[in-house]
Amino acid sequence: MNLFRLNIWRKIILVVFALSLVLMFGIDWGYHFHIGHVVRIAVGMAAFWLVVDRL
């Protein structure tokens, strides 16, 4: 996947996905996050990715 050829919405989706993972595991919220949370965020990202296809 060539990141330079993606449109702005897809770049935003990828950046927000990566940032959410970093913040989720980097900040101590007092809650134990696990791989299930990553899967849910990835499914949400995929849903937005498909919505961008329709734009």
CHARMM-style PDB file with segment names, atoms N, HN, CA, C and O in Angstrom:
ATOM      1  N   MET     1       0.848  -1.164   0.000  1.00  0.00      PROA
ATOM      2  CA  MET     1       0.000   0.000   0.000  1.00  0.00      PROA
ATOM      3  C   MET     1       0.897   1.231   0.000  1.00  0.00      PROA
ATOM      4  O   MET     1       1.741   1.386   0.883  1.00  0.00      PROA
ATOM      5  N   ASN     2       0.725   2.082  -0.956  1.00  0.00      PROA
ATOM      6  HN  ASN     2       0.039   1.957  -1.674  1.00  0.00      PROA
ATOM      7  CA  ASN     2       1.488   3.309  -1.060  1.00  0.00      PROA
ATOM      8  C   ASN     2       0.751   4.407  -0.299  1.00  0.00      PROA
ATOM      9  O   ASN     2      -0.309   4.861  -0.729  1.00  0.00      PROA
ATOM     10  N   LEU     3       1.308   4.828   0.823  1.00  0.00      PROA
ATOM     11  HN  LEU     3       2.169   4.459   1.172  1.00  0.00      PROA
ATOM     12  CA  LEU     3       0.638   5.817   1.672  1.00  0.00      PROA
ATOM     13  C   LEU     3       0.529   7.181   1.012  1.00  0.00      PROA
ATOM     14  O   LEU     3      -0.357   7.962   1.357  1.00  0.00      PROA
ATOM     15  N   PHE     4       1.407   7.479   0.074  1.00  0.00      PROA
ATOM     16  HN  PHE     4       2.127   6.844  -0.206  1.00  0.00      PROA
ATOM     17  CA  PHE     4       1.364   8.777  -0.590  1.00  0.00      PROA
ATOM     18  C   PHE     4       0.214   8.881  -1.588  1.00  0.00      PROA
ATOM     19  O   PHE     4      -0.195   9.986  -1.943  1.00  0.00      PROA
ATOM     20  N   ARG     5      -0.309   7.750  -2.042  1.00  0.00      PROA
ATOM     21  HN  ARG     5       0.023   6.852  -1.754  1.00  0.00      PROA
ATOM     22  CA  ARG     5      -1.379   7.773  -3.037  1.00  0.00      PROA
ATOM     23  C   ARG     5      -2.766   7.725  -2.418  1.00  0.00      PROA
ATOM     24  O   ARG     5      -3.764   7.824  -3.132  1.00  0.00      PROA
ATOM     25  N   LEU     6      -2.844   7.573  -1.081  1.00  0.00      PROA
ATOM     26  HN  LEU     6      -2.033   7.493  -0.502  1.00  0.00      PROA
ATOM     27  CA  LEU     6      -4.137   7.547  -0.412  1.00  0.00      PROA
ATOM     28  C   LEU     6      -4.726   8.947  -0.341  1.00  0.00      PROA
ATOM     29  O   LEU     6      -3.997   9.936  -0.270  1.00  0.00      PROA
ATOM     30  N   ASN     7      -6.061   9.021  -0.361  1.00  0.00      PROA
ATOM     31  HN  ASN     7      -6.653   8.217  -0.419  1.00  0.00      PROA
ATOM     32  CA  ASN     7      -6.670  10.339  -0.239  1.00  0.00      PROA
ATOM     33  C   ASN     7      -6.596  10.808   1.213  1.00  0.00      PROA
ATOM     34  O   ASN     7      -6.220  10.043   2.102  1.00  0.00      PROA
ATOM     35  N   ILE     8      -6.954  12.053   1.444  1.00  0.00      PROA
ATOM     36  HN  ILE     8      -7.260  12.674   0.722  1.00  0.00      PROA
ATOM     37  CA  ILE     8      -6.784  12.668   2.752  1.00  0.00      PROA
ATOM     38  C   ILE     8      -7.607  11.958   3.822  1.00  0.00      PROA
ATOM     39  O   ILE     8      -7.152  11.833   4.959  1.00  0.00      PROA
ATOM     40  N   TRP     9      -8.807  11.491   3.482  1.00  0.00      PROA
ATOM     41  HN  TRP     9      -9.176  11.593   2.558  1.00  0.00      PROA
ATOM     42  CA  TRP     9      -9.659  10.827   4.478  1.00  0.00      PROA
ATOM     43  C   TRP     9      -9.033   9.527   4.961  1.00  0.00      PROA
ATOM     44  O   TRP     9      -9.092   9.209   6.148  1.00  0.00      PROA
ATOM     45  N   ARG    10      -8.445   8.789   4.060  1.00  0.00      PROA
ATOM     46  HN  ARG    10      -8.396   9.048   3.095  1.00  0.00      PROA
ATOM     47  CA  ARG    10      -7.805   7.528   4.449  1.00  0.00      PROA
ATOM     48  C   ARG    10      -6.558   7.770   5.269  1.00  0.00      PROA
ATOM     49  O   ARG    10      -6.259   7.003   6.184  1.00  0.00      PROA
ATOM     50  N   LYS    11      -5.826   8.822   4.958  1.00  0.00      PROA
ATOM     51  HN  LYS    11      -6.069   9.445   4.214  1.00  0.00      PROA
ATOM     52  CA  LYS    11      -4.671   9.171   5.774  1.00  0.00      PROA
ATOM     53  C   LYS    11      -5.111   9.525   7.182  1.00  0.00      PROA
ATOM     54  O   LYS    11      -4.472   9.127   8.156  1.00  0.00      PROA
ATOM     55  N   ILE    12      -6.205  10.274   7.292  1.00  0.00      PROA
ATOM     56  HN  ILE    12      -6.724  10.597   6.501  1.00  0.00      PROA
ATOM     57  CA  ILE    12      -6.734  10.636   8.605  1.00  0.00      PROA
ATOM     58  C   ILE    12      -7.150   9.387   9.373  1.00  0.00      PROA
ATOM     59  O   ILE    12      -6.864   9.270  10.564  1.00  0.00      PROA
ATOM     60  N   ILE    13      -7.817   8.459   8.708  1.00  0.00      PROA
ATOM     61  HN  ILE    13      -8.050   8.553   7.740  1.00  0.00      PROA
ATOM     62  CA  ILE    13      -8.260   7.221   9.355  1.00  0.00      PROA
ATOM     63  C   ILE    13      -7.058   6.445   9.879  1.00  0.00      PROA
ATOM     64  O   ILE    13      -7.089   5.969  11.013  1.00  0.00      PROA
ATOM     65  N   LEU    14      -6.008   6.306   9.089  1.00  0.00      PROA
ATOM     66  HN  LEU    14      -5.983   6.693   8.167  1.00  0.00      PROA
ATOM     67  CA  LEU    14      -4.829   5.565   9.525  1.00  0.00      PROA
ATOM     68  C   LEU    14      -4.116   6.250  10.692  1.00  0.00      PROA
ATOM     69  O   LEU    14      -3.662   5.586  11.623  1.00  0.00      PROA
ATOM     70  N   VAL    15      -4.022   7.571  10.638  1.00  0.00      PROA
ATOM     71  HN  VAL    15      -4.391   8.111   9.881  1.00  0.00      PROA
ATOM     72  CA  VAL    15      -3.353   8.307  11.705  1.00  0.00      PROA
ATOM     73  C   VAL    15      -4.145   8.202  13.003  1.00  0.00      PROA
ATOM     74  O   VAL    15      -3.566   7.983  14.067  1.00  0.00      PROA
ATOM     75  N   VAL    16      -5.461   8.356  12.922  1.00  0.00      PROA
ATOM     76  HN  VAL    16      -5.931   8.534  12.057  1.00  0.00      PROA
ATOM     77  CA  VAL    16      -6.288   8.264  14.130  1.00  0.00      PROA
ATOM     78  C   VAL    16      -6.239   6.844  14.703  1.00  0.00      PROA
ATOM     79  O   VAL    16      -6.211   6.677  15.922  1.00  0.00      PROA
ATOM     80  N   PHE    17      -6.228   5.830  13.854  1.00  0.00      PROA
ATOM     81  HN  PHE    17      -6.250   5.965  12.863  1.00  0.00      PROA
ATOM     82  CA  PHE    17      -6.122   4.445  14.310  1.00  0.00      PROA
ATOM     83  C   PHE    17      -4.817   4.229  15.069  1.00  0.00      PROA
ATOM     84  O   PHE    17      -4.818   3.695  16.178  1.00  0.00      PROA
ATOM     85  N   ALA    18      -3.717   4.641  14.472  1.00  0.00      PROA
ATOM     86  HN  ALA    18      -3.717   5.074  13.570  1.00  0.00      PROA
ATOM     87  CA  ALA    18      -2.414   4.465  15.107  1.00  0.00      PROA
ATOM     88  C   ALA    18      -2.325   5.270  16.410  1.00  0.00      PROA
ATOM     89  O   ALA    18      -1.808   4.780  17.414  1.00  0.00      PROA
ATOM     90  N   LEU    19      -2.829   6.494  16.384  1.00  0.00      PROA
ATOM     91  HN  LEU    19      -3.250   6.892  15.568  1.00  0.00      PROA
ATOM     92  CA  LEU    19      -2.795   7.336  17.566  1.00  0.00      PROA
ATOM     93  C   LEU    19      -3.655   6.758  18.689  1.00  0.00      PROA
ATOM     94  O   LEU    19      -3.271   6.815  19.858  1.00  0.00      PROA
ATOM     95  N   SER    20      -4.798   6.211  18.345  1.00  0.00      PROA
ATOM     96  HN  SER    20      -5.110   6.164  17.396  1.00  0.00      PROA
ATOM     97  CA  SER    20      -5.667   5.626  19.368  1.00  0.00      PROA
ATOM     98  C   SER    20      -5.001   4.416  20.026  1.00  0.00      PROA
ATOM     99  O   SER    20      -5.128   4.221  21.235  1.00  0.00      PROA
ATOM    100  N   LEU    21      -4.295   3.606  19.241  1.00  0.00      PROA
ATOM    101  HN  LEU    21      -4.191   3.764  18.259  1.00  0.00      PROA
ATOM    102  CA  LEU    21      -3.593   2.462  19.822  1.00  0.00      PROA
ATOM    103  C   LEU    21      -2.461   2.908  20.741  1.00  0.00      PROA
ATOM    104  O   LEU    21      -2.274   2.350  21.822  1.00  0.00      PROA
ATOM    105  N   VAL    22      -1.717   3.903  20.312  1.00  0.00      PROA
ATOM    106  HN  VAL    22      -1.869   4.356  19.434  1.00  0.00      PROA
ATOM    107  CA  VAL    22      -0.617   4.397  21.130  1.00  0.00      PROA
ATOM    108  C   VAL    22      -1.153   4.983  22.437  1.00  0.00      PROA
ATOM    109  O   VAL    22      -0.610   4.713  23.509  1.00  0.00      PROA
ATOM    110  N   LEU    23      -2.210   5.779  22.350  1.00  0.00      PROA
ATOM    111  HN  LEU    23      -2.651   5.998  21.479  1.00  0.00      PROA
ATOM    112  CA  LEU    23      -2.771   6.379  23.552  1.00  0.00      PROA
ATOM    113  C   LEU    23      -3.409   5.329  24.459  1.00  0.00      PROA
ATOM    114  O   LEU    23      -3.313   5.418  25.684  1.00  0.00      PROA
ATOM    115  N   MET    24      -4.058   4.336  23.853  1.00  0.00      PROA
ATOM    116  HN  MET    24      -4.136   4.264  22.859  1.00  0.00      PROA
ATOM    117  CA  MET    24      -4.737   3.319  24.647  1.00  0.00      PROA
ATOM    118  C   MET    24      -3.739   2.524  25.491  1.00  0.00      PROA
ATOM    119  O   MET    24      -4.000   2.236  26.659  1.00  0.00      PROA
ATOM    120  N   PHE    25      -2.606   2.173  24.901  1.00  0.00      PROA
ATOM    121  HN  PHE    25      -2.394   2.407  23.953  1.00  0.00      PROA
ATOM    122  CA  PHE    25      -1.626   1.382  25.637  1.00  0.00      PROA
ATOM    123  C   PHE    25      -0.567   2.232  26.329  1.00  0.00      PROA
ATOM    124  O   PHE    25       0.142   1.735  27.205  1.00  0.00      PROA
ATOM    125  N   GLY    26      -0.448   3.495  25.956  1.00  0.00      PROA
ATOM    126  HN  GLY    26      -1.024   3.898  25.244  1.00  0.00      PROA
ATOM    127  CA  GLY    26       0.584   4.349  26.528  1.00  0.00      PROA
ATOM    128  C   GLY    26       0.167   5.090  27.777  1.00  0.00      PROA
ATOM    129  O   GLY    26       1.010   5.389  28.624  1.00  0.00      PROA
ATOM    130  N   ILE    27      -1.117   5.397  27.916  1.00  0.00      PROA
ATOM    131  HN  ILE    27      -1.802   5.155  27.228  1.00  0.00      PROA
ATOM    132  CA  ILE    27      -1.596   6.151  29.066  1.00  0.00      PROA
ATOM    133  C   ILE    27      -2.228   5.182  30.056  1.00  0.00      PROA
ATOM    134  O   ILE    27      -3.032   4.328  29.683  1.00  0.00      PROA
ATOM    135  N   ASP    28      -1.855   5.325  31.308  1.00  0.00      PROA
ATOM    136  HN  ASP    28      -1.202   6.018  31.611  1.00  0.00      PROA
ATOM    137  CA  ASP    28      -2.415   4.454  32.343  1.00  0.00      PROA
ATOM    138  C   ASP    28      -3.777   4.993  32.771  1.00  0.00      PROA
ATOM    139  O   ASP    28      -3.873   5.949  33.540  1.00  0.00      PROA
ATOM    140  N   TRP    29      -4.823   4.358  32.255  1.00  0.00      PROA
ATOM    141  HN  TRP    29      -4.745   3.581  31.630  1.00  0.00      PROA
ATOM    142  CA  TRP    29      -6.197   4.783  32.562  1.00  0.00      PROA
ATOM    143  C   TRP    29      -6.728   4.053  33.800  1.00  0.00      PROA
ATOM    144  O   TRP    29      -7.833   4.345  34.257  1.00  0.00      PROA
ATOM    145  N   GLY    30      -5.969   3.126  34.339  1.00  0.00      PROA
ATOM    146  HN  GLY    30      -5.071   2.889  33.967  1.00  0.00      PROA
ATOM    147  CA  GLY    30      -6.450   2.333  35.454  1.00  0.00      PROA
ATOM    148  C   GLY    30      -7.328   1.189  34.982  1.00  0.00      PROA
ATOM    149  O   GLY    30      -8.041   0.580  35.780  1.00  0.00      PROA
ATOM    150  N   TYR    31      -7.282   0.895  33.697  1.00  0.00      PROA
ATOM    151  HN  TYR    31      -6.703   1.390  33.049  1.00  0.00      PROA
ATOM    152  CA  TYR    31      -8.087  -0.172  33.117  1.00  0.00      PROA
ATOM    153  C   TYR    31      -7.177  -1.029  32.264  1.00  0.00      PROA
ATOM    154  O   TYR    31      -6.287  -0.509  31.591  1.00  0.00      PROA
ATOM    155  N   HSD    32      -7.386  -2.331  32.282  1.00  0.00      PROA
ATOM    156  HN  HSD    32      -8.109  -2.753  32.829  1.00  0.00      PROA
ATOM    157  CA  HSD    32      -6.520  -3.246  31.539  1.00  0.00      PROA
ATOM    158  C   HSD    32      -7.045  -3.427  30.118  1.00  0.00      PROA
ATOM    159  O   HSD    32      -8.094  -4.037  29.914  1.00  0.00      PROA
ATOM    160  N   PHE    33      -6.321  -2.902  29.147  1.00  0.00      PROA
ATOM    161  HN  PHE    33      -5.469  -2.407  29.313  1.00  0.00      PROA
ATOM    162  CA  PHE    33      -6.698  -3.071  27.744  1.00  0.00      PROA
ATOM    163  C   PHE    33      -6.078  -4.347  27.210  1.00  0.00      PROA
ATOM    164  O   PHE    33      -5.008  -4.759  27.657  1.00  0.00      PROA
ATOM    165  N   HSD    34      -6.746  -4.969  26.259  1.00  0.00      PROA
ATOM    166  HN  HSD    34      -7.615  -4.634  25.896  1.00  0.00      PROA
ATOM    167  CA  HSD    34      -6.229  -6.210  25.691  1.00  0.00      PROA
ATOM    168  C   HSD    34      -6.515  -6.236  24.192  1.00  0.00      PROA
ATOM    169  O   HSD    34      -7.035  -5.270  23.632  1.00  0.00      PROA
ATOM    170  N   ILE    35      -6.176  -7.331  23.560  1.00  0.00      PROA
ATOM    171  HN  ILE    35      -5.754  -8.115  24.015  1.00  0.00      PROA
ATOM    172  CA  ILE    35      -6.236  -7.433  22.098  1.00  0.00      PROA
ATOM    173  C   ILE    35      -7.660  -7.283  21.570  1.00  0.00      PROA
ATOM    174  O   ILE    35      -7.848  -6.860  20.430  1.00  0.00      PROA
ATOM    175  N   GLY    36      -8.651  -7.617  22.366  1.00  0.00      PROA
ATOM    176  HN  GLY    36      -8.498  -7.960  23.292  1.00  0.00      PROA
ATOM    177  CA  GLY    36     -10.039  -7.446  21.938  1.00  0.00      PROA
ATOM    178  C   GLY    36     -10.374  -6.000  21.648  1.00  0.00      PROA
ATOM    179  O   GLY    36     -11.152  -5.709  20.740  1.00  0.00      PROA
ATOM    180  N   HSD    37      -9.796  -5.096  22.410  1.00  0.00      PROA
ATOM    181  HN  HSD    37      -9.164  -5.333  23.148  1.00  0.00      PROA
ATOM    182  CA  HSD    37     -10.011  -3.674  22.159  1.00  0.00      PROA
ATOM    183  C   HSD    37      -9.380  -3.253  20.838  1.00  0.00      PROA
ATOM    184  O   HSD    37      -9.946  -2.446  20.100  1.00  0.00      PROA
ATOM    185  N   VAL    38      -8.222  -3.797  20.546  1.00  0.00      PROA
ATOM    186  HN  VAL    38      -7.762  -4.453  21.145  1.00  0.00      PROA
ATOM    187  CA  VAL    38      -7.547  -3.488  19.279  1.00  0.00      PROA
ATOM    188  C   VAL    38      -8.392  -3.989  18.110  1.00  0.00      PROA
ATOM    189  O   VAL    38      -8.505  -3.314  17.087  1.00  0.00      PROA
ATOM    190  N   VAL    39      -8.982  -5.168  18.263  1.00  0.00      PROA
ATOM    191  HN  VAL    39      -8.890  -5.716  19.094  1.00  0.00      PROA
ATOM    192  CA  VAL    39      -9.819  -5.726  17.200  1.00  0.00      PROA
ATOM    193  C   VAL    39     -11.045  -4.842  16.979  1.00  0.00      PROA
ATOM    194  O   VAL    39     -11.420  -4.585  15.835  1.00  0.00      PROA
ATOM    195  N   ARG    40     -11.669  -4.379  18.050  1.00  0.00      PROA
ATOM    196  HN  ARG    40     -11.364  -4.588  18.979  1.00  0.00      PROA
ATOM    197  CA  ARG    40     -12.847  -3.504  17.917  1.00  0.00      PROA
ATOM    198  C   ARG    40     -12.488  -2.203  17.224  1.00  0.00      PROA
ATOM    199  O   ARG    40     -13.237  -1.726  16.370  1.00  0.00      PROA
ATOM    200  N   ILE    41     -11.350  -1.624  17.582  1.00  0.00      PROA
ATOM    201  HN  ILE    41     -10.742  -2.011  18.276  1.00  0.00      PROA
ATOM    202  CA  ILE    41     -10.920  -0.383  16.938  1.00  0.00      PROA
ATOM    203  C   ILE    41     -10.609  -0.641  15.466  1.00  0.00      PROA
ATOM    204  O   ILE    41     -10.921   0.189  14.613  1.00  0.00      PROA
ATOM    205  N   ALA    42      -9.995  -1.787  15.163  1.00  0.00      PROA
ATOM    206  HN  ALA    42      -9.741  -2.462  15.856  1.00  0.00      PROA
ATOM    207  CA  ALA    42      -9.682  -2.121  13.765  1.00  0.00      PROA
ATOM    208  C   ALA    42     -10.953  -2.331  12.954  1.00  0.00      PROA
ATOM    209  O   ALA    42     -11.007  -1.940  11.788  1.00  0.00      PROA
ATOM    210  N   VAL    43     -11.975  -2.941  13.546  1.00  0.00      PROA
ATOM    211  HN  VAL    43     -11.931  -3.258  14.493  1.00  0.00      PROA
ATOM    212  CA  VAL    43     -13.249  -3.125  12.833  1.00  0.00      PROA
ATOM    213  C   VAL    43     -13.898  -1.768  12.571  1.00  0.00      PROA
ATOM    214  O   VAL    43     -14.445  -1.533  11.493  1.00  0.00      PROA
ATOM    215  N   GLY    44     -13.837  -0.887  13.551  1.00  0.00      PROA
ATOM    216  HN  GLY    44     -13.393  -1.077  14.426  1.00  0.00      PROA
ATOM    217  CA  GLY    44     -14.364   0.465  13.346  1.00  0.00      PROA
ATOM    218  C   GLY    44     -13.613   1.207  12.260  1.00  0.00      PROA
ATOM    219  O   GLY    44     -14.216   1.911  11.451  1.00  0.00      PROA
ATOM    220  N   MET    45     -12.287   1.051  12.241  1.00  0.00      PROA
ATOM    221  HN  MET    45     -11.797   0.479  12.899  1.00  0.00      PROA
ATOM    222  CA  MET    45     -11.485   1.685  11.201  1.00  0.00      PROA
ATOM    223  C   MET    45     -11.860   1.133   9.827  1.00  0.00      PROA
ATOM    224  O   MET    45     -11.959   1.886   8.859  1.00  0.00      PROA
ATOM    225  N   ALA    46     -12.068  -0.179   9.744  1.00  0.00      PROA
ATOM    226  HN  ALA    46     -11.987  -0.791  10.531  1.00  0.00      PROA
ATOM    227  CA  ALA    46     -12.449  -0.793   8.464  1.00  0.00      PROA
ATOM    228  C   ALA    46     -13.811  -0.289   8.007  1.00  0.00      PROA
ATOM    229  O   ALA    46     -14.032  -0.088   6.813  1.00  0.00      PROA
ATOM    230  N   ALA    47     -14.722  -0.085   8.951  1.00  0.00      PROA
ATOM    231  HN  ALA    47     -14.543  -0.248   9.921  1.00  0.00      PROA
ATOM    232  CA  ALA    47     -16.046   0.439   8.588  1.00  0.00      PROA
ATOM    233  C   ALA    47     -15.919   1.848   8.018  1.00  0.00      PROA
ATOM    234  O   ALA    47     -16.536   2.161   7.000  1.00  0.00      PROA
ATOM    235  N   PHE    48     -15.129   2.696   8.661  1.00  0.00      PROA
ATOM    236  HN  PHE    48     -14.628   2.442   9.488  1.00  0.00      PROA
ATOM    237  CA  PHE    48     -14.928   4.048   8.128  1.00  0.00      PROA
ATOM    238  C   PHE    48     -14.227   3.994   6.772  1.00  0.00      PROA
ATOM    239  O   PHE    48     -14.520   4.795   5.884  1.00  0.00      PROA
ATOM    240  N   TRP    49     -13.304   3.049   6.618  1.00  0.00      PROA
ATOM    241  HN  TRP    49     -13.067   2.398   7.340  1.00  0.00      PROA
ATOM    242  CA  TRP    49     -12.576   2.878   5.352  1.00  0.00      PROA
ATOM    243  C   TRP    49     -13.560   2.583   4.225  1.00  0.00      PROA
ATOM    244  O   TRP    49     -13.432   3.130   3.129  1.00  0.00      PROA
ATOM    245  N   LEU    50     -14.543   1.720   4.489  1.00  0.00      PROA
ATOM    246  HN  LEU    50     -14.647   1.276   5.379  1.00  0.00      PROA
ATOM    247  CA  LEU    50     -15.549   1.385   3.488  1.00  0.00      PROA
ATOM    248  C   LEU    50     -16.472   2.574   3.215  1.00  0.00      PROA
ATOM    249  O   LEU    50     -16.899   2.772   2.078  1.00  0.00      PROA
ATOM    250  N   VAL    51     -16.778   3.355   4.231  1.00  0.00      PROA
ATOM    251  HN  VAL    51     -16.431   3.194   5.154  1.00  0.00      PROA
ATOM    252  CA  VAL    51     -17.610   4.547   4.035  1.00  0.00      PROA
ATOM    253  C   VAL    51     -16.892   5.535   3.125  1.00  0.00      PROA
ATOM    254  O   VAL    51     -17.521   6.183   2.288  1.00  0.00      PROA
ATOM    255  N   VAL    52     -15.572   5.650   3.287  1.00  0.00      PROA
ATOM    256  HN  VAL    52     -15.062   5.123   3.966  1.00  0.00      PROA
ATOM    257  CA  VAL    52     -14.800   6.554   2.436  1.00  0.00      PROA
ATOM    258  C   VAL    52     -14.874   6.086   0.982  1.00  0.00      PROA
ATOM    259  O   VAL    52     -14.852   6.911   0.068  1.00  0.00      PROA
ATOM    260  N   ASP    53     -14.963   4.774   0.757  1.00  0.00      PROA
ATOM    261  HN  ASP    53     -14.981   4.104   1.499  1.00  0.00      PROA
ATOM    262  CA  ASP    53     -15.116   4.269  -0.613  1.00  0.00      PROA
ATOM    263  C   ASP    53     -16.387   4.809  -1.271  1.00  0.00      PROA
ATOM    264  O   ASP    53     -16.432   5.014  -2.484  1.00  0.00      PROA
ATOM    265  N   ARG    54     -17.412   5.034  -0.457  1.00  0.00      PROA
ATOM    266  HN  ARG    54     -17.375   4.868   0.528  1.00  0.00      PROA
ATOM    267  CA  ARG    54     -18.696   5.485  -1.001  1.00  0.00      PROA
ATOM    268  C   ARG    54     -18.728   6.984  -1.275  1.00  0.00      PROA
ATOM    269  O   ARG    54     -19.620   7.467  -1.973  1.00  0.00      PROA
ATOM    270  N   LEU    55     -17.755   7.731  -0.729  1.00  0.00      PROA
ATOM    271  HN  LEU    55     -17.030   7.339  -0.163  1.00  0.00      PROA
ATOM    272  CA  LEU    55     -17.734   9.190  -0.932  1.00  0.00      PROA
ATOM    273  C   LEU    55     -17.252   9.552  -2.316  1.00  0.00      PROA
ATOM    274  OT1 LEU    55     -17.173  10.734  -2.652  1.00  0.00      PROA
TER     275      LEU     55
END
